[in-house]
């Protein structure tokens, strides 16, 4: 080790090398602060008298697989200027930390290519140390998402633990970042976001949400100027759920065993888009057979295809006609589930047609959702909610800005 290496690699600019030892496959480097760099840490005066030392140990960037320990003789200084007795000011590490700042930066560099446990294993340090270093960095750089000029948002929730723990997120459809995240999936979980909006005097033009009453009331109460746009993909998913339930009803009611069998394997076929059916697995024929023996199912299936057309017209007037005829069919077919769904669409129609003024959706959040799944697989310490939220803020999803 040389003084130059200490400076350039380890960031020890005011120290000089005393000794380097190789023991137990580790490198131990003893250093002390240069005489002319000793300064009162209180008043910054140079008029100081040395009054004893205390050794402190820091981790430095390893050399290959060898850990590097830096031992520094920290000076106690008596200041002639202010009369205080203080330890010299340490510039190369955080107060109370056992890791050099350059080591922390190295951990952050490794964070781009490995998981927390990979890095902890590689450096032979605790998992929590890596996490805290990452957390400090995230807090500094992403702790306060910028709300300025935000106009188009999407709100949605994710399950962060299977089925019972949720997180609500607000996403900026233009910049592609998460603006806010909080535990829960009700209106309450959004309150922190509205508070920050008001403080910043931000005016939202449109918000993409699902048709849940909690979100509708939260948006219309807190940003009444914003146009609500119901997310087309959520609507489609809700309709798919109705088809699944209808198939289950029909399966239960069916007494003919042959027909029962036909219905049994069709759940996924019914939900697939027609163009994705696999002809090698005979999926077209199997689906057709099931539809042929079952009128309500056939109606629901074709109505699923027609539902998409609501969002695929040239203008709002055409879309209104499409919805009108869809609803008329649902009422005429006599299937209660479809009727109920049609009523719900009618009740929400202004937010459905708003798509033609603001073609936004919660679609881009799906990409974020996938990244969250990866984060969870890598066990990114998501039990620490604050850390998990900071990780969310640091994600950046490609924007499909305003095209759905
Ligand atoms: Zn002083």
Boltz pocket constraint, residues with backbone or C-beta under 6 A from the ligand:
constraints:
  - pocket:
      binder: B
      contacts: [[A, 40], [A, 41], [A, 42], [A, 43], [A, 44], [A, 45], [A, 79], [A, 80], [A, 81], [A, 82], [A, 83], [A, 84]]
      max_distance: 6.0
